[in-house]
């Protein structure tokens, strides 16, 4: 893998000196392009007891014929190989193709018939994916599909079902990734522990600029009714705050004691929100949960160390439990900081490892559903499950169960 900065170059050289590809992999690269003389293993994943997938890079050497390629080398080639775990012989060249020097490959799950490969940018921001469907009895992959994983942007709860609006990408190397929309309906009445049943329908309805603008504005404001009054959350105003509206001559604005209000939730009396940070270098500052009392018109801020410098992306007021999706920032790249559950009566804080940025949080029966930048997460007790939506061998979007997140749940008591 290319070094991302001058500081890392030496580290990568040392690491890859110990990860030289098998001779058969090197020969496969050279048969594809004789100028490839620099090689490095990026990752390996076992398929079964006999076979593994090896992801490796190759490139021409520098002009002196000795140095590895510069970080911006345009001749970089990425190879995906099915290799014997015992003999290290190549059973199949799944793919060898040009790889952008600005993209960093990550080998995901593999099985006897498919390989998933994702690319990220300098700061770990997701770019796109490739899925190879192969038959080891044939010399080339059966199908190669480029796509962007489905991001669940919004949700509504109707008749025992959660209906998500999803955005994803699909395309080929010649034409690039084309953005698409879909409606994903999840049946929330399924058996505990089983994967939820689902229906996916592509949404080809043209979206006018007015509709796009209206949807964007809807994400920035929210209206709640309490005690015959209307409260409007104004997250984008300077300062942000909550307005008592609809009463002629008595409209009042209550500026929030935080710079920006994140997505709000209402428990019948209090409007809950997580602090949100916006500045030119990303998110910075101390995170917190806030509540506005619709009767006293007073704010209360809960400064929780577990939030750290994260920003709120979604919130659910669930009785005494407040669920908050958290996001961290590095430059312009956002990454998940997990799912936080705060008990407002006991002060107990629990964090769940959700690896993708959370856009929506809903409860149905005993299950919490999180729509994220990469599919759906469910939380049942201490068990976190992940379901990704991606193309199958025919190019049709389908749901794929993913391994549970690795990191343990963390809990603290106030």
N, C-alpha and C positions, 0 to 999 in steps of 0.2 A: 504494500500500500504506500502511496506517496506520502511524504512528510508534509504536515500542514503548516509548518513554520520552520525557520532555520534552527530553532532550539531543538526540534524533534528529529532532525535529520539523523544525528548520530545515534539516537535511541533506536530508530527504525532500522538503521544499518546493522546494529548489533543484534536486534531481534531477528531480522530476516537472515542473518548469517547462520542462524540455527534452524531456519525453516526453508531450506533449499528444496525445491520440488523434486519428486522422484524422477529418475532418468527418463522413464517413459513419458512423463508429462512434458519434460523439456523437449524430447524428440517430437512430440505431437505439436508443440508450438513451432519448432523449427521446420517441420513439414508444412505447416501453414504459411510461414514466412521465415525464410532463411536468415533475414536480418535480425531476428529476435535472439539476443544473446544475454540479456539480463532477465532473471526470473525471481519470483518471490511468491510464496504461499500466503494467501490472504486468510483463508479459513478452511476447515474441514468439518464435515458432518457425517456421522455413520448412517447408512441406510439400513443395514442389518449386520449380522455377525460376519458376513463375507465381503461386503462392499461399502464404500464410502464415497461421498462427493467431495472433490477437491476444487476449491476456487483459488486460482493463481493468476498472477500478472506477469507479463513479459513485455520487453521493449528493446529497441536497439541500444547499444552502449553509446556513450558520448564519443566525440571525435577521436579521443586518445585511445579508444578501444579498451579502456580499463574501468572508468568510472561508471556507476549506475546512472540512469537517465535523470535529467533535471526534473524538478517537481512539475514543471509546465510542459513536459514532454508530450507532443501530439501523437507520437507513434505507439502509445500504450495500447496493449491488447489484453483483454480479459478472457480467461479460459475457464470453462466448467467441465469437469471430467468425472466419469464414473470409474473408480479405481479399486483394484483388489486390495483388501486390508492386509493380506498375507504376503503377496508377491509384489505389490505396488505397481502392477501392470495396469495399463489403461484398457478397460473393457470397451469404453465408449467416449468419444469426444462429443459432449452434449452441445457445446458451443464454444467458438472462439470468435470474438468480434472486437471492434474498436470500442474503447471506453474513454469517456471524457476525463481529462486530467482534473477537472473541477468537481467531479463526482466521486464519492468514496463508496465502494461496494460493500454490502453486508449480506452474508449468506444466512438465510432464514431456514425454515423447516424443509426437510427433504424426505422423500419416501421412494418406493420402488418405481414410481411412475412420474414424479414431478419434483421440480426444484424451484424454490422461491428466492429471488434476489432483489434486494432493495438498494437504492442509492441515496446518499445524504450529501449535504453540502459541508462547508468548512466548520460550521457551528452545530452540526448534527441535525440541521433542518431537512426534513424528508423531501425528496424530489420526485421519484417515481419508482416503479417496480417492474420486474420481468418475471414471468412464470414460464418455465419450460415443462412441457409434457413430453416424455420420451418413452421409447420402447427399446430396451437394450439389445434387442435382436436386429435393430435397424441402425444404419451408420449415422443418421442425423435425427434431431428432435422431431417428434411428430408435429408439435405445435409450439410456437413461441409467441407469447402475448405480452405486450407492454401495457401497463395500466397504472392508475393511481388508486390507492386504497380508498374505500368509501368512508366519507366523513358524515356522521349523523348530526345534522345541523339543528333540527328542531323536532319537537315531539308533542303529540296531543293524545289524551287518554280517552278512548271511546269503547263502551260495551266490552270491557274485559280485554281490550287490545291497546297496544301502544303503536301509534302510527308516526313513523319518522320520515322526515324529508332528508334525503341523502344526496351528497354530491360526490362523484367519482370521475375517473378518467379512463378512457379506453382508446387504443389505437395501435399503430404499428410503426416500425422504425422509419418507414418512408414518409409517413404523413404526420407523425407526432401524436401526442396525447390530446384527445378531444374531450373537453369537459362535458359531463352528462349529469342528469338528475334522475332520481328514482324515489318511489315511495315504498318504504319497507314496513310491513305490518307484522308486529310480534304478538303472538297469542300469550297473554300473561296468565292463563288458567292452566298451564301445563303441570306435569308431575314434578314435585320437588326433586332437584338433582338432575333432571333430564334437560337436554338442550331444548330451548323453546322452539315451537314450530313457527314458521314464517311464510310470508308471501311477498314477493318482490315484483313491482311493476315499474317499468321505465316511464319516465315523465317527459314526453316530447312536446309539451305545451310551450309555445314561445313565451318568453317573459319580457314584457315591455320595460323600458327604463323607468316608467312611473311605478310599475309593480316592484321592481328592484329597490327603488328608493323608499317605497312604502314599507317593504319588508325590513330594510335597514333601519328605518326610523322606529319600527315596532320593537326592534331589539334594544333601542336606546332609551325608550320610555316605557313606563308601565303604569296602569291605573288600578286603584284598589278602592272598594267601598267599605266603609266602617261607620257605624252609628249614624247612618244617613248622610255621611259626608264622603266626598271624593278626594282621594289623595293621588297626586301624580308624581312619580319619581322622575326627576330630571337629572340623568346621569351625565349628560354632555354639557350642561351649563357650567359657567364659571362664576362662582363656585357651584358644584353640583349640590343637590338637595331635594327636598320634598315640598310640593306645593299643595296647599289646601285650595281646591278649585270648586267651581260650580255654585258658589254662594255669592251673588251679586253684592259688591261693595265690601265683601269680607275675605277676599282671597288673600292668603298669606303664604310667604315663602320661608321655609326653615332650612337655612344652609347647613350642610352636613359638616361635622367636625373632622372629616377626612377630605383629602383632595378630590378623589373621585369615588363615586358609588358604583359598585359592580352590579350584576344582575340581582334583582330583588325577589323576595318571596314573602307571602303574607300568611300569618297564622290565625287571623280573625281579629287580632288587636294590634299586633306589632308587625312592622315592615322590616324584614331582615335583609341584610346585604353584607357582602364582603368588600373590603377595601380593594380598590383597583388603582394601579399605577400606570401613568402614561408620561413618558418623556423621550427625548431623542435617542437616548442610549439604551432603551428597554425599560424594564420595570425595576424600581429600586425603592427601598424604604422598608419599614416594619409593617407586616401584614396584620390584619385585625378583622373581626366580625363586628358589625354594628346592628343596632335595633332602634327603630323609631316608634314610640308609643302614640297611637292614634288618639288617645284620650288626653294625655298630659302634654302631648306635642314635644316630648323630650327625647333626646338621643341617649343611648348608652353604648359605649364602645368596649368590646372584650378583646384585650391585647393578649393573644395566645402565642407563646414562644414557638409552638409547633408549626405555626404558619410561616414563621421566618420572614423572608423577603418576598414570599409568593403573592400572587394576585388572584382574586376570585374570578372564576369564569362561569360558574353555575351554582345555584343554591336551592335547597329544598327545606322548608319548614315542616317537620314531620313530628308533630306533637312536641315533646320535650327535646327531641333530637333535631339538631341543625346540621345538615349535610352540605359540604362546600367542596366544589372542584377547584383545585389550585394549579396555577401555572407560574413557572419561573421563566426568566428571559436571559439570553446572552445575545447582545447586540439586537438584531432584528429577528432572532430565532426563538420561538416559544417552545417550551417543553413541559410535560406534565410534572407537577410536584405532588401528585397523589390526590386521594379523596379523604377529606377530614370529616369526622363526626363529632359534634360537640353537644354534650348533655347540659342544657342551660340550668338544670336544677342541681346536679351533683358536681358540675365542673369537669367531668371526665372527658378527655380528648382521646380519640382513637383515629389513627391514620391507616388507610388501606392503600396498597400498592397498585394503583391504576397507571399503566405506563403511557397512556395517551391523553392528550388535552381533553378535558371533559366539557361538553357543550350543554348537556341536559341531564337532570337528575329527576327520576320519578320513582314512586313506590307503587307496587301492585302486590297485594297480599303481604307475604313475608319477604318479598324480594325487592331490592333496590336495583334499578336499571339506570345505567349511565351511557348516554350516547356520546361518543368521543370522536376524535379526529381519525381514528382507525377502528371503526366498528362499535360493538356493544359490549359492555361489561355488566355482569350481574353479581350482586353481593347477597349471599344467604348466610346469615350468621357470620362466621369467620371465613367462609369459603368465597373466593373471588374467581370468577370465570370470565373468559374473553372469547368473543365471537367476531370474526372478521368477515367482511363481505368482499369477495373478489371473484374474478372470472374463472369458470371451469374450462374444460378442454374445448367446449363449443363457443366460448366467449360469453356465455350467459352468467350474470351475476348470481352468486350463491353464497350461503353462509358456511363458514368453516370454523370449527371449534379450535381454539388455540390453547397451548399449555398455560396453566395458571401462572401468574406473576411470581417471580422467585423470592422477593423480599418478604420477610415476615411482617405481620401487622404490629404496629407500635401503639401502645396505650400509656397514657399518663393521667394521674389523678391530681386535681387541684386541692 
